Amino acid sequence: MIVITTPTGGIGRQVLDNLLDALDARDDGTALRVIARDPARLTARARERAEVVQGSHADPEVLAAACAGADRVFWLVPPAPGADSVEGHFRDFTLPLCEVIARHGVARVVAVSSLGRGVAKDAGPISASLAMDDRIAATGVHYRALCPPFLMENLLGQAAALRDTGEFRMACATDRVLRTCATADIAATAARLLLDADWTGRADVPLVGPDDLTPNGMAEVLSDVLGRPVRVRETAPEAYRASALRFGASEAGAQGLADMAAAMDAQGFYGASAPGTPDTAPTSFRRWCEEILRPATL
């Protein structure tokens, strides 16, 4: 039994689709169970093929019910910019999982984390993700932390601005390499690991795309793909914080985002020193822009 959290989210939905495709081909009897706040948002195929437990995976009772009899879990803590504490948000999700692992005998957990282990300090959600890894691994469960850098899908929130103004904003230096990853590659790697019963122990799995682009270089790719001039504007961490507050983030959530941006710039863990990982993250920025971003700007 494989349990999938966030099955209607940007990554979890793709993990679920990949597993359904693989299990259709394998037909080996592996069962799927999903935890969904709103089951109506699941596809008809998912509702037909997977057992659905309604609720939040931060709820200990919901999580325990979903993990009863399960041996594998896909784990993702959803973003919550309105949370009172970034660290507390991750802790409140993760401690029930640690209890469930001990109680129900879950053998393997595959979770979405971040690059930056051993480097990232005071980095808001990134630091909280890395602390989550330590908590889960301390249970003794076999654990794989999926570690991407900057997600290409973060730019989808600026699709309207790209269409209307030809501009996007980045809260990092525009002349330094920023490594990227497409969520489809995260989902494909997660599904592969969830279907593999042979790996053991704890390990990070970097997912670094093939490009060594700066944000300025990303603007050049976007200009070519969209067929019109595109420019990038650097946003200072404090301005990023103010923008997050205007869009409804809590003081803690906005500060966490600002801390993350400042740490990425100062500590460089999403930068040129991170080598590409073609086995786990083959999607180029240009291909992603052609297939995902360009349709969103039409």
N, C-alpha and C positions, 0 to 999 in steps of 0.2 A: 504494500500500500504506500503510495506517494501522496503526501499532503502538500497542497499549493496555497501559499498565502498571496494576497493581492492579485487574485486571478482576473480582475477587470482593470488593473493598472497597466501602465505603459510597458513594463517589463514582464510582470506576472502573466498578463494576457498572452504574450508571445511564448513564454515558457509553457503555458498550458496548451497552446496550439501545437507547439513542437512535440510535446509529449503525446497528444492525441494522434498526430500524424505517425509518430514512431510506433505507438502501440497498435494502431490499425495495421501497420505492416508486420509487426512481430506477432501479434495475437497470442501473447504468452500468459495471459491471465492477470497481468499487473493491474491493480485497481487504482483509481485516482479519487481523491477527496479534496474539495476546495473549501476555503473559508471566505465567505463573501458577505459584506454588509448588506448589499442589495442584490440578491440573486437574479433579479429581473435584468440586470446589466450583463449577465453572462450570455454567451451565444446559445442558440438552441442546441447546437452540437454539444457544447460543454454541459448543459443541463441534462442532456440525454445520457451522456457517457460517464459523467463524474457524479459522485455523491456530494451533495451540497450541505455544508453546515453554515447556518446564517449567524452573522455576528462579526465581532472584531477579534483579530488574533491577539490583541492586548488583553482580552478578557480571559482570565485563567480557566474559567469553566468552559467557555467556548473552545479554547485551545486544547484543553484536556479531552474534550469530547471528540474533536477532530483528529487528535493524534492517537486515540485508543486503537491499538492493533496496527499502527503504522510503523514502518521501519525507515522511511526517508521523508525529509521535509525540505521544501524550498522556502527560504526565509528572507523577507524584505521588510524593513521598517519603513513605513511610508513617511514622506516629508510632512512636517506639521509646523509651518512658519508661525502659527498662532500659539504654539505651546509656551507655557510659562518657563520652561527650562529645556534647552536642547539636550543636555545630558540626561535629564530626568525623563524626557520623552523616549529616548532609546532604552533607558533602564526599565521603564514601566512596560515596554513591550518584551524585553529580553528576559527578565527574571522569570516570568511565567513559563517561557520556553525552557529555561534551565531546569525548572521543577518538573516539567512534563518529560524531558529527556530522562531524568532519573526515575520517574514513576512508571513510564510506559515503555521503556526500553527502545526508544528511537536509536537507530544505529548510525545514520548518516544525516548530516545537515549541510546544505549548500546555501550560502547566504550572499547577498549583494553588499559589498563593503566599498573600499576605496584604496587606490594607491596612497602611499605615504607612510607605511609602517617604518618606524625607526627614524623618521625624518619630521613628519608633521607634528607641530606643537601648537597648542591653543588655536586649533583650526576649525572650531565650530562643529558642524555636522560631520566633518571628516574625522576629527578626534573622537567624536561620539561613536562613529562606525567602528573605528579600530578598537575602542574599549569594548564594544559589543562582541567583537571577535574573541577577545580574551575571555570574556564571561562564558561564552558558549563553549569554547575549546576547553575551559577548565572543568567542564562536566565529564570530560573523557570521551565524548562522542567523536566519531570520525567526522572531520570538518574541513570544508573547502570554502575559503573566502574569495569571492570573485572581486577583483580589484581593478576597476576601470579608472581612467583619469576623467577629464571633462567630457560630459555626454553631448554628442552632437544634437540630440533631441532638445537640449536646453535652448537651442536657437529657434525652435518652433514657436515659442512664446513671442518672438519678435517677427514673425512672418508678416503681420500686417504692416509693421514699420518698414520692413524691407520692400514691400510692395508699394507703399505710399510715399516713402521718403528716400528709399535707397540707402538706409543707414541701419546699423545694428550697434549695440553697445556691449562692451566687455569690461568686467571689473578686474582687469589685469593689464600688464604692459602689452601694448599692441605690437612691439617689435621683438618679442621673445617667443620662442617656440612653445606652443601649447599642445600637448598630446591629447588626442581625442579618441572616442570609442562610440560606436553605434549600439543602441540597445538591442538590436537584433542579434548582435554577436554575443552579448551577455546572455540573452535567452537561449541561444543555441548551445553555448557552453554549459549553462545550467542544466538543460535537458539531457545533454550527453552524460554529465556526471550523475544525474539522478537515475539514469538507466543503467549505470555501471556499478555493479556490486562488489568490485574487486579492490577499489582504492581504500586505503586506511590512513589513520593518523591525521595530523593537521598540516595544511599547506595553504599559502596564498596562491591564487591563480591570476596573474596580471593579464589584463585585456587592453592592449595598447595598439591603436590603429597604425597603419603603415605610413602616415604622413608626418612630416616634420615642419608643419606650417606654423607661422606666427599668425595672430589675428589679422594682421595686414595681408598676409598670404591667403588667409581664408577669404578675405574680401575680394581678392583677385579671382579666386575660384568662383565665388558667388557672382561676380560681375560677368564672368564667361558663361556660367550656367544659366543665369537669369536673363542674359542679353541686354543688360543695362548697367550703368556705373553703380557700384556699391562701395560704401566707405564704412569704416569702423571707428567708433568714438570710445576712447578710454574713459571709464568711470571710476573715480576714486572710491575706496572702500566706504568712506563716510557718506558719499553721495549714494552708493548702493544701499547703505543702511537706511537713508532717508526715503529712498524709493520703495524699499520693502515695507516701511511703516505706512506709506501712503496707500499701498495695496493691501493693508490689513494685517501685516505681521505684528506679532507682539514685540515688546522691547527686547526680550531675550532672543526671539527668533531673528529679528533684524540684526542684532549684534552678532549672532552666530554666523549669519551670512557674510557680514562685513569681516569678521575674524577669518572665515574661510578664504575670502578673496585676498586678504592681506597675507595670509600664510602661504597661499599658492604662489604669490608673487615673490615673497621674501625667501621662501624655503625651497622653491623650485621642484617640488616632487611631481608636478604635472608637466615638467619641462623637458628639455632636450636630453637630459641624462637618463630618461626612461626609454629603454629600447623597445622597438616594435615587437609584437608577438603575433606573427601571421597565423599561427595555428588556432589561436583563440579570438583574434580580432582582425579579420581580413578586409573589412569594409573600409574603402577609402572615403575621405571627406567629399571628393567630387562625386563618387557614386551615390553617396547618401543625399547630397544636394539634388542630384538629378532625379532620384527615385522618391524622396520623401519631402524635401523642403520646397522644391520648385512647384509641385502640385498644391502645396499649402499656400503659396503666394498668388495663385491664379484667382 
